[in-house]
Amino acid sequence: MSDRDRGKKRGSEESLMDFFIRQRSQADPSIERDVERSCTSKQPYASEDEARAVAAMNGMKLYSYHCRYCDFWHLTRRPNSGAGPSLED
């Protein structure tokens, strides 16, 4: 990737995930696993309220978290540090 491409800002048609991947200088297997585990394999939600509403309809004990990779919200079964109130069945 050229320095010219690296400094480019994210275009409106480019997803945050594509921008993140384009900005990295070299692949890091541990980050790739973390992205797969915490982001790309999960449904994105635009807000925490939307994620919690889906969790409430699901009827399972789920926690919402803000994803550092895609800037959306996801649901997980594992409580995270500083987790707010959970939704229990």
Long-range contacts (C-beta under 8 A, 24 or more apart in sequence): 1-25, 15-70, 16-69, 16-70, 16-71, 17-69, 17-70, 20-69, 20-70, 34-69, 35-69, 38-67, 38-69, 38-74, 38-76, 39-67, 39-69, 39-70, 39-74, 42-74, 42-75, 42-76, 43-74, 43-75, 44-70, 44-72, 44-73, 44-74, 45-72, 45-73, 45-74, 45-75, 46-72, 46-73, 47-73, 48-73, 51-75, 52-87, 55-87, 56-87, 59-89, 60-87, 60-89, 61-86, 61-87, 61-88, 61-89, 62-86, 62-87
